[in-house]
Amino acid sequence: MSSAPDLDLLPSDVETALRKTVRALLADRCPTAAVTAMYDGDRSLAEALWPALAADLGLAGLLVPEAFGGGGASAVEAAAVLDELGRACAPTPFLTSSVVATSVLLSCADVDVAREALGSIAAGDRTAALVVPLSTGPDASLPSITETDGLLSGAVRSVAGVIEADLMVVPVRTPAGVAVHLVESAAAAIEPVVSLDMARQLADVTLDGAVGRLALADGEAAIRSGLLAGAGLLASEQAGVARWCLEQTVAYLKVRRQFGRVVGGFQAIKHRLADLYAEVEAASAAARYAAAALAASEDVEIAARVAASYCSDVAVHAAEEAVQLCGGIAMTWEYPAHLYLKRAKADQLAWGTPSAHRAALADVVNLVVGAPPA
Amino acid sequence: MTIDELRRRVAEFLAANDPGTTDRTDFLRARYDAGLAWVGFPVGHGGLGADQALQPEVDRLFAGVGAPDNDPAANGIGLGMAAPTILAYGTEEQKRRFLGPLWTGEERWCQLFSEPGAGSDLANVSTRAVRDGDGWVVNGQKVWTSQAQNARFAILVARTDPDAVKHAGLTYFLCDMTDPGVDVRPLRQITGEAEFNEVFLTDVRIPDTQRLGSEGEGWRVANTTLNNERVSIGKGGERETGMIGRVARTWREHPDRRTPQLQERLLRLWVEAEVARITGVRLVQKLADGQPGPPEGSVLKLLFARNAQELSGLEVELLGEDGLRYSDWTMVRPTHVEFTGRDAGFRYLRAKGNSIEGGTSEIIRNIVAERVLGLPAEHRADKDRPWKELAR
C-alpha cells in the first residue's frame, strides 16, 4: 500500500475569509423559502443569485488561472465555496460550470477556443456545462453524440447546469475515442425536466446537426479527470449539506417539547445525534483531504473516491435523520429539511455512486475479487 | 527549536554515546538527561521545550542507527497517561523522581481507576484513602488493570472525603505496587488470556508526597489522564495500519475466499478506516495548532471502535473453515497488548473491548451530545448529595 502524502487539513486565512463572504451573501440572498419556490416553477432566485456569486464575488473563474483572467485559486478554495453552497442548498451552476466544465476546459487550454471560453467564464460573461448525465461517474461510459460532415447530433438526458449555461462542453464519439467540442447552447434543444432536486434542475439536450468547435481531439482522459475532480469536490458540498442537517436538527430539538421536556434531552435522540456529529466531522475531514489532494495533484485517485463515496452517504444519512428526528414538521413543504433530503439524494448519484467509487478503489488499493472460487 | 537544531543534538549525542557499546539503561538515561526523550517536555525532565510534533523525527534518527529504545509498547499507561498527568499536576520533586525511570522503562506503570462498582460511573469509586500521619492508608478493589503484574507504580484514584458529593471527594495518588498490601490477580477475559488484573488493596501505605494534585482534586486530575487515553486510542497514523491493514492482508492472501459480497463490505470499511485516519491527521494538526482536541478525540474513538469490530467480524467470515478455528485458549499473561495480534478469532473477540475500554461508546455519545452539541444532560440522582448517602 502506497503511503499517503502529508497534506495540510486546516483552513488557511484566505479560505476562512472566502467562506465567511459566501456565507454572508447566501444568508442575505438565498432564503430557503425561495429555494422551495423553485419546485413550483419560480426560478427567480437562481437567476439573481448566480450573477451575484459569479461576478460580484468573482467566483465563476475561481479555478481559472490568473493568466486567463481567473482567480487562480486551488481546489481548496473551491471546496470552501461548495461547502457553503451545500449548507444553503443554493441553486447555482458553480459545481457544473466553475468546477467540472472548467476542469475539462483546462485540459484543452492549448487550444484557442478553450482559452477564450475560460476567459469568458472567468469574466462572468459565460457559463458552461459538460453535456453528460449528472449521474455519470469518472468510470462510466460516456454518451454517444456523433459527428457527421462536421455537424453534431445526438441526445443526452438529465444534464445538470445546462439550463444556466450558454456554452456546452460536449463529449463526441469518434472512431479513435472521445473528442471534446464546444457548442453554443442556442444551437441545441434544451428541455428542462422535472427533477428530484429542483435546486439543481436537469435538462435533456438534443443536438440535431449542431455546429461544434473542436477543443480536444483525444479528450476522454480530460473528461474523466474533470468528473473525478467534480466528484472529489462535490464531497465538500455534501459535507455542507450534512452539517446544515445536523445543526438545524440539534437547534430544533433544543426547543421542541414533548412529555414536558425538550426532545433533544432523550438519550435515544442524543445518541443518534452524537453518531451523526461523528460522521459529519469525519466527512468534513475527508472532503478537505480530497480538496487538498486535488490542489496538490497528489493521491487524487484515492482521496477523491474516498471522499465521494463517504460524503455521499453521510449527506443522505444526515438528511434522513433530520427528517426522522424532527418528526412531522419535517414532512411539511414549509419546513426546509426536504430541500436538503432531495439535494443529498440527488448528490449521492452525481458524478458516480458510492458503490461505483468503491468499485474503482478496489483496483487502486489492490482489493480486487479476482478469479472466483473453483 | 528547529528540526535542524534537533538533528544536530541527536548527532552530538550519538557521537558521545555509542549505541553499539553503551549499556542499554545507561544509554536511555543519558538520552533522557540530554532532553531527547520527549522533546516537548521541559528542560530537566527529558525534553527541550520543543514542538512535540518533532518527536517522530527524533525517534526515527535513533532507530536509524539501531539505538536501543524504551520498549514503549510495554509501558503504554506510563508513557501515554501517567507521564502527561504527572507533568501537568506534579511538583518539581515528583517530576524529578518519577518521569526519568518511567521514560526509560526501568519503572513501568499501571492504572488503578476502574472498580467493580465504578465503570462508566468512574467518579463512584469506593476505594478509601484515609489520612494517617504524613501519609495515607488505602483499602479497596480495582479492576481492568493491565500490566499490574509488571508495574512498579500505579496512578490511583481513591475516595478521601465520603461526605462530599462524589466528584469532589476524590484524590489522585501515585501508588507503589511493591507495597505488601497490594495483591494482583489475573483477570481472564473472553480471548482466554489475562491482559488485565484485579488489584486488591489492603492497608496500602502511600506517603503524602505521592499525592498528585490537591486533596479533593482527583476527578480533575483523572480527566487529564482519560483525555490522553481517548486521544491515544483513536489517533490516526499511516494508511492501512491497524485492523484494516491486517484484514486487507488477509484478503490479499486468500484469493480463493473472495466474493463480491465480501468485497463490497470490505471496501466500505476500507473507506471508513481511511476517513478515520484522515480525521486523526486533522486532529493532530489541530492540536499542533493549539486548538482543543478532546471532542474530536472522542469522535475518533467511536469511529475506530466500530470500524475495528466490523472488520474483525468480516475477517472471520472471510476465512471460512479457518475462521472457525482458534489459535489457543490457554490462559497467559501477555506483556505486550496488540489489538491486531494473533489470529482472526482473537482479533474479533478482543475488538469487542474497543467500545467498552477507555469510555464506552454510549458514554462518549453522552459526552458529545451534551458538551459538543449542547443537548440537555442526563438526569442525575447523585448530583447534589454526599457520596456516602447514595444508593449502591
Interface residues (C-beta under 8 A of the other chain):
Chain A: M1 S2 S3 A4 D8 L9 L10 V250 L253 K254 R261 V262 G264 G265 Q267 I269 K270 H271 L273 A274 D275 Y277 A278 E281 A282 A283 A285 A286 R288 Y289 I302 V306 S309 Y310 S355 R358 A359 L361 A362 V365 N366 L367 V368 V369 G370 A371 P372 P373 A374
Chain B: E238 R239 E240 G245 A248 W251 R252 P255 D256 R257 R258 T259 P260 Q263 E264 L266 L267 R268 W270 V271 E272 E274 V275 A276 R277 I278 T279 V281 R282 Q285 K286 D289 E296 V299 L302 L303 E362 I364 R365 N366 V368 A369 E370 V372 L373 G374 L375 P376 E378
